[in-house]
C-alpha cells in the first residue's frame, strides 16, 4: 500500500508541476484597474507606507502571508536532503495553510545550513511577511535560530517541528490520560531529544507533567554524561525524575507513557510489558514507528498513537499550525508564547466528543478545528 502511495504521489506532482501557484486578487482587465493596482496609483500606497511602515499590514499581502523557511537539513524522517528536496514538502505545507485556514504561504528553501546566514536571510526578507514558519531545520541549531528571530523580528516566528509537534502531542496526551484515569504525576519517557523532543518536554513541564526520563541514542540522559547539550541539561534539571545510567529498556520499566520521536523499531513488546498497567504509547517516528500499533496493543498498551494517517490516532502538526497562524494574524499578536500552545492543546482535546481509545483527537478534515484554534489565540491579545 505504501509503495502505491509513493507512486501516485510522484504522478500527482509531475502532473501539476508542484501543488501551489500565485494568483491575483485583482483582475487586471482594464487600463483603469491597472492604473490603480500599479502605476501611477500604487505610488500613493508606497508613500503612505513609507511614512508609516505599519500600514503595510493594511495595504499589502503582509497581513495574511507566511514564509515557510527551511534549509533542508532535517526533512521529515529522511534526514539532510538539502533545499531542492525540501521544496515539495514546503509546497505541501503551503497548500495546507491555504486550504484549511485561508492563509497564504510560500516555500523558501535556503541554500545554506549556516545558522548566522539563515538568521540574516530571514531578517532580510521579513518585511513582506506577516509570520515566519521554520520547518525541517535540524537540532540543535533550530533552537538558536528560532530564539534569535523571535527577539529580533516584530512578527511571530514558530519552528513547527518543535511547537506544532509538541502541541498535538500534549493534546493527544490530555485525552489519553482522561481515558486511562491518569493525572499529571504520571511517569513519562521521551525517546529522541531533537527539536520535537525538546519542545514536547518543555511544553509538558509547563503544563505540569514533570516526572520525565529522557533518552537519546546513547541511552538515558543523566548528569554523569559529559557531552550534553544545553537543552539536554535544561530538561534533566527541570524534571522531577531521578535520571540514571541505562538503556531505553531500563527507562520504560514502570512508566505510564512512552513518547517516541526517534527511530523505527526502538520499542519492543517485551519493553511494553514492563511498563505500568494499560500504558500509553505514542510511537511517532515516521514513516515507520518505534513499535507497530498492533504489536503494542498485543503487549498490553491501552492507547497507541502514531504519525501515520493509515492508523488510528494520527498525531499530525496540521491540526495546529494553520489555526495558530490564522489566530495570530487575526488578533495581531506580535509573538508566540508557550502558554498559547498549552491553550491550543486543551482546545483540540476538548473538540473530541466521541472520545475512545482509537479516537483521541479530531482529524484536520473535521469542521471547526481551525476556527477553534484561531479563536483560542484571541485570549492572548
Protein Blocks (a to p, Z undefined) as FASTA:
>chain_A
ZZmmmmmmmmmmmmnnpabdcddfbdcfbfklmmmmmcfklmmmmmmmmmmmmlmmmmmm
klmcccdddehlagcjnojnbjmlmmmmmmmmmmmmmmmnopacdddddfbfbfklmmmm
mmmmmmmpcbdcdehiacfklmmmmmmmmmmpcbdcddfklmmmmmmmmmmmmmmmmmno
pafkbccddehjafklmmmmmmmmmnopabdcdddfkbpadfkbckbcfklmmmmmmpmb
dcddddfklmmgopabdcddfbghkacfklmmmmcehiadddfbdfbdfbdfklmmmnop
abdcdfbfkbghiacfklmmmmmmmmmmmnopabdcfklmmmmmmmmmmmpmbgcfklcb
ccfkbghklmmmmmmmmmmZZ
